Amino acid sequence: MKKYTDVNTLEHVDHFIANHPLALLFISRTGCSVCHGLLPQVQELLEDYPEVQMGHVNADELEAIAGHFSIFTVPVILLFGDGKEYLREARIVHMDLFEEKLSKIYEGFLE
């Protein structure tokens, strides 16, 4: 399973995105059962995408993340390429569709 970095401050979030050409943020809450079920699936999927660095934000610990990225629900998956948001999935994430989108973006960045 792909390891992730716990990101605890907005400065750390911005630094994480700026310092990884392909950065994925997984935003969840402590009591969210959907979040807890989805996280390991995303980690497993990212094993096939070694250039994507994964960060995890607990919105209960960093409430300002909601305003920072205009997030209204969890879980949220944000994929950034060179600091720009390329993909946003929220609440109900269909893994096959997510992988299809991720694959296209990933291939574009490797070219």
N, CA, C and O atoms as a printed pandas DataFrame, in Angstrom:
     atom_number atom_name residue_name chain_id  residue_number  x_coord  y_coord  z_coord
0              1         N          MET        A               1    0.830   -1.180    0.000
1              2        CA          MET        A               1    0.000    0.000    0.000
2              3         C          MET        A               1    0.881    1.252    0.000
3              4         O          MET        A               1    1.891    1.311    0.700
4              5         N          LYS        A               2    0.492    2.229   -0.778
5              6        CA          LYS        A               2    1.246    3.476   -0.881
6              7         C          LYS        A               2    1.208    4.224    0.453
7              8         O          LYS        A               2    0.152    4.382    1.067
8              9         N          LYS        A               3    2.362    4.671    0.875
9             10        CA          LYS        A               3    2.453    5.471    2.096
10            11         C          LYS        A               3    1.996    6.894    1.789
11            12         O          LYS        A               3    2.106    7.365    0.657
12            13         N          TYR        A               4    1.489    7.562    2.801
13            14        CA          TYR        A               4    1.099    8.948    2.629
14            15         C          TYR        A               4    1.715    9.802    3.722
15            16         O          TYR        A               4    2.159    9.305    4.758
16            17         N          THR        A               5    1.729   11.098    3.461
17            18        CA          THR        A               5    2.235   12.079    4.407
18            19         C          THR        A               5    1.057   12.743    5.084
19            20         O          THR        A               5    0.152   13.231    4.407
20            21         N          ASP        A               6    1.047   12.771    6.408
21            22        CA          ASP        A               6    0.015   13.524    7.126
22            23         C          ASP        A               6    0.347   15.003    7.010
23            24         O          ASP        A               6    1.454   15.433    7.332
24            25         N          VAL        A               7   -0.619   15.765    6.551
25            26        CA          VAL        A               7   -0.445   17.201    6.340
26            27         C          VAL        A               7   -1.341   17.919    7.350
27            28         O          VAL        A               7   -2.560   17.746    7.331
28            29         N          ASN        A               8   -0.741   18.724    8.232
29            30        CA          ASN        A               8   -1.468   19.245    9.388
30            31         C          ASN        A               8   -1.707   20.747    9.411
31            32         O          ASN        A               8   -2.474   21.231   10.244
32            33         N          THR        A               9   -1.065   21.502    8.510
33            34        CA          THR        A               9   -1.255   22.953    8.473
34            35         C          THR        A               9   -1.467   23.384    7.026
35            36         O          THR        A               9   -1.094   22.667    6.098
36            37         N          LEU        A              10   -2.065   24.555    6.838
37            38        CA          LEU        A              10   -2.247   25.058    5.477
38            39         C          LEU        A              10   -0.902   25.326    4.805
39            40         O          LEU        A              10   -0.760   25.137    3.597
40            41         N          GLU        A              11    0.080   25.764    5.584
41            42        CA          GLU        A              11    1.411   25.987    5.034
42            43         C          GLU        A              11    2.008   24.670    4.543
43            44         O          GLU        A              11    2.637   24.616    3.487
44            45         N          HIS        A              12    1.803   23.616    5.319
45            46        CA          HIS        A              12    2.306   22.296    4.927
46            47         C          HIS        A              12    1.578   21.804    3.677
47            48         O          HIS        A              12    2.197   21.204    2.798
48            49         N          VAL        A              13    0.271   22.052    3.589
49            50        CA          VAL        A              13   -0.512   21.672    2.400
50            51         C          VAL        A              13    0.076   22.353    1.168
51            52         O          VAL        A              13    0.361   21.698    0.165
52            53         N          ASP        A              14    0.256   23.680    1.250
53            54        CA          ASP        A              14    0.783   24.432    0.114
54            55         C          ASP        A              14    2.201   23.985   -0.245
55            56         O          ASP        A              14    2.544   23.887   -1.423
56            57         N          HIS        A              15    3.012   23.719    0.760
57            58        CA          HIS        A              15    4.377   23.245    0.536
58            59         C          HIS        A              15    4.361   21.868   -0.128
59            60         O          HIS        A              15    5.132   21.617   -1.054
60            61         N          PHE        A              16    3.491   20.985    0.338
61            62        CA          PHE        A              16    3.376   19.637   -0.223
62            63         C          PHE        A              16    3.021   19.702   -1.705
63            64         O          PHE        A              16    3.625   19.013   -2.527
64            65         N          ILE        A              17    2.033   20.539   -2.042
65            66        CA          ILE        A              17    1.595   20.668   -3.435
66            67         C          ILE        A              17    2.699   21.284   -4.290
67            68         O          ILE        A              17    2.940   20.833   -5.410
68            69         N          ALA        A              18    3.367   22.305   -3.771
69            70        CA          ALA        A              18    4.401   23.006   -4.530
70            71         C          ALA        A              18    5.640   22.148   -4.777
71            72         O          ALA        A              18    6.334   22.332   -5.777
72            73         N          ASN        A              19    5.918   21.220   -3.876
73            74        CA          ASN        A              19    7.157   20.452   -3.968
74            75         C          ASN        A              19    7.012   19.065   -4.578
75            76         O          ASN        A              19    7.978   18.302   -4.612
76            77         N          HIS        A              20    5.822   18.729   -5.060
77            78        CA          HIS        A              20    5.618   17.450   -5.740
78            79         C          HIS        A              20    4.920   17.716   -7.066
79            80         O          HIS        A              20    3.800   18.226   -7.081
80            81         N          PRO        A              21    5.563   17.378   -8.176
81            82        CA          PRO        A              21    4.945   17.626   -9.487
82            83         C          PRO        A              21    3.550   17.014   -9.613
83            84         O          PRO        A              21    2.666   17.618  -10.220
84            85         N          LEU        A              22    3.345   15.843   -9.056
85            86        CA          LEU        A              22    2.026   15.215   -8.997
86            87         C          LEU        A              22    1.706   14.946   -7.533
87            88         O          LEU        A              22    2.274   14.040   -6.922
88            89         N          ALA        A              23    0.794   15.738   -6.975
89            90        CA          ALA        A              23    0.448   15.638   -5.556
90            91         C          ALA        A              23   -1.032   15.336   -5.414
91            92         O          ALA        A              23   -1.874   16.024   -5.990
92            93         N          LEU        A              24   -1.340   14.311   -4.650
93            94        CA          LEU        A              24   -2.727   13.954   -4.381
94            95         C          LEU        A              24   -3.008   14.194   -2.907
95            96         O          LEU        A              24   -2.274   13.716   -2.041
96            97         N          LEU        A              25   -4.069   14.934   -2.626
97            98        CA          LEU        A              25   -4.514   15.134   -1.246
98            99         C          LEU        A              25   -5.788   14.349   -1.017
99           100         O          LEU        A              25   -6.741   14.455   -1.788
100          101         N          PHE        A              26   -5.801   13.565    0.040
101          102        CA          PHE        A              26   -6.989   12.841    0.469
102          103         C          PHE        A              26   -7.461   13.527    1.742
103          104         O          PHE        A              26   -6.761   13.525    2.755
104          105         N          ILE        A              27   -8.649   14.112    1.684
105          106        CA          ILE        A              27   -9.182   14.874    2.815
106          107         C          ILE        A              27  -10.345   14.101    3.424
107          108         O          ILE        A              27  -11.292   13.731    2.730
108          109         N          SER        A              28  -10.260   13.865    4.719
109          110        CA          SER        A              28  -11.276   13.049    5.397
110          111         C          SER        A              28  -11.584   13.636    6.766
111          112         O          SER        A              28  -11.019   14.651    7.173
112          113         N          ARG        A              29  -12.488   12.974    7.458
113          114        CA          ARG        A              29  -12.797   13.298    8.850
114          115         C          ARG        A              29  -12.687   12.012    9.674
115          116         O          ARG        A              29  -12.790   10.908    9.140
116          117         N          THR        A              30  -12.482   12.172   10.953
117          118        CA          THR        A              30  -12.270   11.036   11.841
118          119         C          THR        A              30  -13.452   10.069   11.850
119          120         O          THR        A              30  -13.240    8.858   11.787
120          121         N          GLY        A              31  -14.668   10.554   11.926
121          122        CA          GLY        A              31  -15.835    9.682   12.050
122          123         C          GLY        A              31  -16.488    9.303   10.729
123          124         O          GLY        A              31  -17.627    8.838   10.726
124          125         N          CYS        A              32  -15.809    9.487    9.624
125          126        CA          CYS        A              32  -16.399    9.249    8.296
126          127         C          CYS        A              32  -16.109    7.818    7.843
127          128         O          CYS        A              32  -14.973    7.485    7.505
128          129         N          SER        A              33  -17.145    6.975    7.840
129          130        CA          SER        A              33  -16.937    5.576    7.443
130          131         C          SER        A              33  -16.622    5.454    5.952
131          132         O          SER        A              33  -15.870    4.565    5.553
132          133         N          VAL        A              34  -17.185    6.332    5.130
133          134        CA          VAL        A              34  -16.868    6.312    3.695
134          135         C          VAL        A              34  -15.384    6.622    3.500
135          136         O          VAL        A              34  -14.708    5.990    2.688
136          137         N          CYS        A              35  -14.892    7.594    4.249
137          138        CA          CYS        A              35  -13.472    7.970    4.173
138          139         C          CYS        A              35  -12.569    6.798    4.535
139          140         O          CYS        A              35  -11.587    6.520    3.846
140          141         N          HIS        A              36  -12.913    6.116    5.624
141          142        CA          HIS        A              36  -12.084    5.008    6.098
142          143         C          HIS        A              36  -12.103    3.829    5.137
143          144         O          HIS        A              36  -11.133    3.076    5.059
144          145         N          GLY        A              37  -13.199    3.663    4.404
145          146        CA          GLY        A              37  -13.267    2.599    3.409
146          147         C          GLY        A              37  -12.543    2.954    2.124
147          148         O          GLY        A              37  -11.992    2.077    1.460
148          149         N          LEU        A              38  -12.537    4.231    1.767
149          150        CA          LEU        A              38  -11.945    4.669    0.506
150          151         C          LEU        A              38  -10.432    4.826    0.579
151          152         O          LEU        A              38   -9.733    4.538   -0.392
152          153         N          LEU        A              39   -9.921    5.277    1.711
153          154        CA          LEU        A              39   -8.483    5.545    1.840
154          155         C          LEU        A              39   -7.614    4.361    1.425
155          156         O          LEU        A              39   -6.708    4.551    0.614
156          157         N          PRO        A              40   -7.839    3.156    1.932
157          158        CA          PRO        A              40   -6.974    2.046    1.515
158          159         C          PRO        A              40   -7.116    1.703    0.024
159          160         O          PRO        A              40   -6.165    1.225   -0.595
160          161         N          GLN        A              41   -8.282    1.941   -0.540
161          162        CA          GLN        A              41   -8.461    1.694   -1.971
162          163         C          GLN        A              41   -7.610    2.662   -2.797
163          164         O          GLN        A              41   -7.000    2.275   -3.793
164          165         N          VAL        A              42   -7.582    3.909   -2.374
165          166        CA          VAL        A              42   -6.771    4.913   -3.066
166          167         C          VAL        A              42   -5.292    4.583   -2.896
167          168         O          VAL        A              42   -4.522    4.673   -3.852
168          169         N          GLN        A              43   -4.894    4.203   -1.690
169          170        CA          GLN        A              43   -3.499    3.830   -1.446
170          171         C          GLN        A              43   -3.087    2.672   -2.346
171          172         O          GLN        A              43   -2.003    2.693   -2.929
172          173         N          GLU        A              44   -3.933    1.680   -2.459
173          174        CA          GLU        A              44   -3.626    0.519   -3.297
174          175         C          GLU        A              44   -3.523    0.917   -4.764
175          176         O          GLU        A              44   -2.606    0.486   -5.462
176          177         N          LEU        A              45   -4.456    1.733   -5.233
177          178        CA          LEU        A              45   -4.439    2.187   -6.621
178          179         C          LEU        A              45   -3.157    2.953   -6.935
179          180         O          LEU        A              45   -2.572    2.768   -8.002
180          181         N          LEU        A              46   -2.720    3.805   -6.019
181          182        CA          LEU        A              46   -1.549    4.637   -6.265
182          183         C          LEU        A              46   -0.248    3.849   -6.323
183          184         O          LEU        A              46    0.782    4.396   -6.716
184          185         N          GLU        A              47   -0.273    2.597   -5.945
185          186        CA          GLU        A              47    0.906    1.741   -6.119
186          187         C          GLU        A              47    1.312    1.691   -7.593
187          188         O          GLU        A              47    2.492    1.541   -7.909
188          189         N          ASP        A              48    0.340    1.816   -8.489
189          190        CA          ASP        A              48    0.600    1.770   -9.933
190          191         C          ASP        A              48    1.019    3.128  -10.490
191          192         O          ASP        A              48    1.304    3.244  -11.682
192          193         N          TYR        A              49    1.058    4.145   -9.649
193          194        CA          TYR        A              49    1.395    5.503  -10.080
194          195         C          TYR        A              49    2.498    6.055   -9.175
195          196         O          TYR        A              49    2.238    6.899   -8.318
196          197         N          PRO        A              50    3.724    5.579   -9.368
197          198        CA          PRO        A              50    4.805    5.916   -8.431
198          199         C          PRO        A              50    5.166    7.402   -8.377
199          200         O          PRO        A              50    5.728    7.855   -7.380
200          201         N          GLU        A              51    4.863    8.156   -9.408
201          202        CA          GLU        A              51    5.210    9.579   -9.409
202          203         C          GLU        A              51    4.234   10.427   -8.599
203          204         O          GLU        A              51    4.519   11.587   -8.302
204          205         N          VAL        A              52    3.094    9.859   -8.245
205          206        CA          VAL        A              52    2.097   10.602   -7.460
206          207         C          VAL        A              52    2.443   10.475   -5.976
207          208         O          VAL        A              52    2.541    9.373   -5.437
208          209         N          GLN        A              53    2.625   11.621   -5.334
209          210        CA          GLN        A              53    2.862   11.648   -3.893
210          211         C          GLN        A              53    1.533   11.921   -3.207
211          212         O          GLN        A              53    0.769   12.783   -3.639
212          213         N          MET        A              54    1.264   11.190   -2.143
213          214        CA          MET        A              54   -0.029   11.273   -1.473
214          215         C          MET        A              54    0.094   11.931   -0.106
215          216         O          MET        A              54    0.956   11.589    0.703
216          217         N          GLY        A              55   -0.800   12.889    0.121
217          218        CA          GLY        A              55   -0.898   13.534    1.421
218          219         C          GLY        A              55   -2.291   13.328    1.984
219          220         O          GLY        A              55   -3.269   13.268    1.238
220          221         N          HIS        A              56   -2.377   13.221    3.293
221          222        CA          HIS        A              56   -3.663   13.020    3.961
222          223         C          HIS        A              56   -3.914   14.185    4.905
223          224         O          HIS        A              56   -3.046   14.570    5.688
224          225         N          VAL        A              57   -5.132   14.745    4.815
225          226        CA          VAL        A              57   -5.534   15.843    5.692
226          227         C          VAL        A              57   -6.774   15.409    6.453
227          228         O          VAL        A              57   -7.766   14.995    5.853
228          229         N          ASN        A              58   -6.719   15.504    7.773
229          230        CA          ASN        A              58   -7.891   15.255    8.593
230          231         C          ASN        A              58   -8.573   16.608    8.817
231          232         O          ASN        A              58   -8.044   17.471    9.518
232          233         N          ALA        A              59   -9.751   16.780    8.215
233          234        CA          ALA        A              59  -10.461   18.052    8.277
234          235         C          ALA        A              59  -10.934   18.388    9.691
235          236         O          ALA        A              59  -11.252   19.543    9.975
236          237         N          ASP        A              60  -10.983   17.399   10.577
237          238        CA          ASP        A              60  -11.314   17.681   11.976
238          239         C          ASP        A              60  -10.153   18.399   12.668
239          240         O          ASP        A              60  -10.359   19.213   13.568
240          241         N          GLU        A              61   -8.942   18.087   12.238
241          242        CA          GLU        A              61   -7.750   18.695   12.835
242          243         C          GLU        A              61   -7.340   19.987   12.133
243          244         O          GLU        A              61   -6.688   20.843   12.732
244          245         N          LEU        A              62   -7.722   20.124   10.867
245          246        CA          LEU        A              62   -7.390   21.319   10.087
246          247         C          LEU        A              62   -8.666   21.830    9.424
247          248         O          LEU        A              62   -8.880   21.645    8.226
248          249         N          GLU        A              63   -9.498   22.469   10.222
249          250        CA          GLU        A              63  -10.800   22.918    9.736
250          251         C          GLU        A              63  -10.683   23.946    8.617
251          252         O          GLU        A              63  -11.582   24.055    7.783
252          253         N          ALA        A              64   -9.595   24.694    8.590
253          254        CA          ALA        A              64   -9.411   25.726    7.566
254          255         C          ALA        A              64   -9.250   25.150    6.163
255          256         O          ALA        A              64   -9.328   25.887    5.180
256          257         N          ILE        A              65   -9.029   23.847    6.060
257          258        CA          ILE        A              65   -8.877   23.209    4.744
258          259         C          ILE        A              65  -10.149   23.359    3.915
259          260         O          ILE        A              65  -10.086   23.448    2.689
260          261         N          ALA        A              66  -11.297   23.389    4.579
261          262        CA          ALA        A              66  -12.567   23.508    3.865
262          263         C          ALA        A              66  -12.642   24.821    3.087
263          264         O          ALA        A              66  -13.018   24.828    1.914
264          265         N          GLY        A              67  -12.294   25.904    3.722
265          266        CA          GLY        A              67  -12.306   27.193    3.051
266          267         C          GLY        A              67  -11.184   27.339    2.043
267          268         O          GLY        A              67  -11.345   27.994    1.013
268          269         N          HIS        A              68  -10.046   26.728    2.341
269          270        CA          HIS        A              68   -8.869   26.824    1.482
270          271         C          HIS        A              68   -9.136   26.233    0.099
271          272         O          HIS        A              68   -8.653   26.754   -0.906
272          273         N          PHE        A              69   -9.909   25.139    0.050
273          274        CA          PHE        A              69  -10.184   24.455   -1.216
274          275         C          PHE        A              69  -11.670   24.394   -1.560
275          276         O          PHE        A              69  -12.057   23.646   -2.458
276          277         N          SER        A              70  -12.508   25.158   -0.869
277          278        CA          SER        A              70  -13.963   25.141   -1.104
278          279         C          SER        A              70  -14.521   23.718   -1.043
279          280         O          SER        A              70  -15.116   23.220   -1.998
280          281         N          ILE        A              71  -14.312   23.094    0.089
281          282        CA          ILE        A              71  -14.758   21.715    0.308
282          283         C          ILE        A              71  -16.001   21.736    1.186
283          284         O          ILE        A              71  -16.029   22.383    2.233
284          285         N          PHE        A              72  -17.027   21.017    0.740
285          286        CA          PHE        A              72  -18.296   21.005    1.465
286          287         C          PHE        A              72  -18.651   19.644    2.039
287          288         O          PHE        A              72  -19.603   19.531    2.812
288          289         N          THR        A              73  -17.907   18.613    1.676
289          290        CA          THR        A              73  -18.174   17.260    2.139
290          291         C          THR        A              73  -16.862   16.486    2.146
291          292         O          THR        A              73  -15.860   16.947    1.598
292          293         N          VAL        A              74  -16.870   15.335    2.754
293          294        CA          VAL        A              74  -15.720   14.431    2.723
294          295         C          VAL        A              74  -16.231   13.040    2.362
295          296         O          VAL        A              74  -17.412   12.760    2.564
296          297         N          PRO        A              75  -15.405   12.187    1.849
297          298        CA          PRO        A              75  -14.020   12.408    1.475
298          299         C          PRO        A              75  -13.893   13.240    0.207
299          300         O          PRO        A              75  -14.803   13.303   -0.619
300          301         N          VAL        A              76  -12.742   13.870    0.084
301          302        CA          VAL        A              76  -12.391   14.613   -1.123
302          303         C          VAL        A              76  -10.995   14.176   -1.548
303          304         O          VAL        A              76  -10.083   14.061   -0.730
304          305         N          ILE        A              77  -10.854   13.936   -2.838
305          306        CA          ILE        A              77   -9.554   13.627   -3.420
306          307         C          ILE        A              77   -9.234   14.755   -4.391
307          308         O          ILE        A              77  -10.007   15.042   -5.305
308          309         N          LEU        A              78   -8.097   15.384   -4.183
309          310        CA          LEU        A              78   -7.638   16.453   -5.060
310          311         C          LEU        A              78   -6.306   16.045   -5.663
311          312         O          LEU        A              78   -5.388   15.656   -4.941
312          313         N          LEU        A              79   -6.196   16.131   -6.983
313          314        CA          LEU        A              79   -4.936   15.828   -7.664
314          315         C          LEU        A              79   -4.402   17.105   -8.285
315          316         O          LEU        A              79   -5.091   17.780   -9.051
316          317         N          PHE        A              80   -3.162   17.424   -7.942
317          318        CA          PHE        A              80   -2.504   18.615   -8.451
318          319         C          PHE        A              80   -1.336   18.213   -9.336
319          320         O          PHE        A              80   -0.572   17.304   -9.011
320          321         N          GLY        A              81   -1.213   18.900  -10.450
321          322        CA          GLY        A              81   -0.067   18.731  -11.330
322          323         C          GLY        A              81    0.635   20.062  -11.446
323          324         O          GLY        A              81    0.042   21.043  -11.895
324          325         N          ASP        A              82    1.889   20.108  -11.049
325          326        CA          ASP        A              82    2.659   21.361  -11.036
326          327         C          ASP        A              82    1.902   22.487  -10.342
327          328         O          ASP        A              82    1.923   23.631  -10.795
328          329         N          GLY        A              83    1.237   22.155   -9.243
329          330        CA          GLY        A              83    0.560   23.144   -8.426
330          331         C          GLY        A              83   -0.849   23.490   -8.854
331          332         O          GLY        A              83   -1.540   24.229   -8.152
332          333         N          LYS        A              84   -1.295   22.973   -9.991
333          334        CA          LYS        A              84   -2.634   23.278  -10.500
334          335         C          LYS        A              84   -3.569   22.101  -10.250
335          336         O          LYS        A              84   -3.190   20.950  -10.463
336          337         N          GLU        A              85   -4.788   22.386   -9.798
337          338        CA          GLU        A              85   -5.757   21.319   -9.559
338          339         C          GLU        A              85   -6.240   20.747  -10.891
339          340         O          GLU        A              85   -6.762   21.466  -11.744
340          341         N          TYR        A              86   -6.051   19.435  -11.046
341          342        CA          TYR        A              86   -6.470   18.755  -12.262
342          343         C          TYR        A              86   -7.673   17.851  -12.058
343          344         O          TYR        A              86   -8.414   17.585  -13.004
344          345         N          LEU        A              87   -7.874   17.381  -10.846
345          346        CA          LEU        A              87   -8.931   16.411  -10.594
346          347         C          LEU        A              87   -9.474   16.606   -9.187
347          348         O          LEU        A              87   -8.725   16.811   -8.232
348          349         N          ARG        A              88  -10.803   16.536   -9.084
349          350        CA          ARG        A              88  -11.472   16.642   -7.795
350          351         C          ARG        A              88  -12.588   15.611   -7.770
351          352         O          ARG        A              88  -13.473   15.616   -8.625
352          353         N          GLU        A              89  -12.537   14.738   -6.791
353          354        CA          GLU        A              89  -13.584   13.744   -6.568
354          355         C          GLU        A              89  -14.043   13.903   -5.129
355          356         O          GLU        A              89  -13.227   14.088   -4.226
356          357         N          ALA        A              90  -15.347   13.831   -4.920
357          358        CA          ALA        A              90  -15.869   14.023   -3.568
358          359         C          ALA        A              90  -17.007   13.066   -3.286
359          360         O          ALA        A              90  -17.717   12.618   -4.186
360          361         N          ARG        A              91  -17.157   12.767   -1.998
361          362        CA          ARG        A              91  -18.220   11.948   -1.420
362          363         C          ARG        A              91  -18.219   10.521   -1.946
363          364         O          ARG        A              91  -17.575    9.649   -1.362
364          365         N          ILE        A              92  -18.928   10.271   -3.034
365          366        CA          ILE        A              92  -18.984    8.928   -3.600
366          367         C          ILE        A              92  -18.001    8.870   -4.769
367          368         O          ILE        A              92  -18.214    9.514   -5.796
368          369         N          VAL        A              93  -16.942    8.112   -4.613
369          370        CA          VAL        A              93  -15.903    8.011   -5.634
370          371         C          VAL        A              93  -15.981    6.627   -6.264
371          372         O          VAL        A              93  -15.811    5.612   -5.589
372          373         N          HIS        A              94  -16.239    6.603   -7.556
373          374        CA          HIS        A              94  -16.242    5.347   -8.302
374          375         C          HIS        A              94  -14.806    5.084   -8.730
375          376         O          HIS        A              94  -14.265    5.788   -9.582
376          377         N          MET        A              95  -14.197    4.073   -8.137
377          378        CA          MET        A              95  -12.770    3.852   -8.321
378          379         C          MET        A              95  -12.390    3.601   -9.771
379          380         O          MET        A              95  -11.324    4.041  -10.201
380          381         N          ASP        A              96  -13.223    2.910  -10.540
381          382        CA          ASP        A              96  -12.866    2.659  -11.932
382          383         C          ASP        A              96  -12.835    3.956  -12.732
383          384         O          ASP        A              96  -11.936    4.147  -13.551
384          385         N          LEU        A              97  -13.790    4.846  -12.516
385          386        CA          LEU        A              97  -13.795    6.136  -13.210
386          387         C          LEU        A              97  -12.657    7.021  -12.720
387          388         O          LEU        A              97  -12.032    7.732  -13.506
388          389         N          PHE        A              98  -12.394    6.975  -11.423
389          390        CA          PHE        A              98  -11.284    7.747  -10.862
390          391         C          PHE        A              98   -9.966    7.291  -11.473
391          392         O          PHE        A              98   -9.133    8.120  -11.840
392          393         N          GLU        A              99   -9.771    5.987  -11.584
393          394        CA          GLU        A              99   -8.525    5.478  -12.158
394          395         C          GLU        A              99   -8.383    5.877  -13.622
395          396         O          GLU        A              99   -7.286    6.199  -14.077
396          397         N          GLU        A             100   -9.469    5.857  -14.343
397          398        CA          GLU        A             100   -9.434    6.253  -15.749
398          399         C          GLU        A             100   -8.970    7.710  -15.894
399          400         O          GLU        A             100   -8.119    8.017  -16.728
400          401         N          LYS        A             101   -9.535    8.593  -15.081
401          402        CA          LYS        A             101   -9.151   10.008  -15.115
402          403         C          LYS        A             101   -7.699   10.186  -14.668
403          404         O          LYS        A             101   -6.933   10.920  -15.292
404          405         N          LEU        A             102   -7.333    9.506  -13.583
405          406        CA          LEU        A             102   -5.977    9.592  -13.054
406          407         C          LEU        A             102   -4.966    9.121  -14.087
407          408         O          LEU        A             102   -3.920    9.747  -14.261
408          409         N          SER        A             103   -5.264    8.039  -14.766
409          410        CA          SER        A             103   -4.359    7.473  -15.767
410          411         C          SER        A             103   -4.092    8.464  -16.894
411          412         O          SER        A             103   -2.947    8.624  -17.316
412          413         N          LYS        A             104   -5.124    9.123  -17.380
413          414        CA          LYS        A             104   -4.958   10.102  -18.468
414          415         C          LYS        A             104   -4.085   11.276  -18.019
415          416         O          LYS        A             104   -3.194   11.706  -18.751
416          417         N          ILE        A             105   -4.339   11.781  -16.836
417          418        CA          ILE        A             105   -3.548   12.892  -16.316
418          419         C          ILE        A             105   -2.098   12.462  -16.110
419          420         O          ILE        A             105   -1.169   13.187  -16.466
420          421         N          TYR        A             106   -1.919   11.287  -15.537
421          422        CA          TYR        A             106   -0.587   10.758  -15.243
422          423         C          TYR        A             106    0.234   10.603  -16.518
423          424         O          TYR        A             106    1.389   11.025  -16.583
424          425         N          GLU        A             107   -0.380    9.990  -17.535
425          426        CA          GLU        A             107    0.321    9.799  -18.802
426          427         C          GLU        A             107    0.695   11.123  -19.432
427          428         O          GLU        A             107    1.771   11.249  -20.015
428          429         N          GLY        A             108   -0.180   12.115  -19.324
429          430        CA          GLY        A             108    0.117   13.440  -19.855
430          431         C          GLY        A             108    1.313   14.099  -19.181
431          432         O          GLY        A             108    2.070   14.826  -19.823
432          433         N          PHE        A             109    1.479   13.847  -17.901
433          434        CA          PHE        A             109    2.598   14.444  -17.179
434          435         C          PHE        A             109    3.903   13.719  -17.428
435          436         O          PHE        A             109    4.972   14.305  -17.257
436          437         N          LEU        A             110    3.846   12.469  -17.824
437          438        CA          LEU        A             110    5.067   11.718  -18.062
438          439         C          LEU        A             110    5.609   11.927  -19.467
439          440         O          LEU        A             110    6.753   11.577  -19.754
440          441         N          GLU        A             111    4.791   12.495  -20.340
441          442        CA          GLU        A             111    5.235   12.700  -21.728
442          443         C          GLU        A             111    6.266   13.784  -21.830
443          444         O          GLU        A             111    6.743   14.080  -22.926
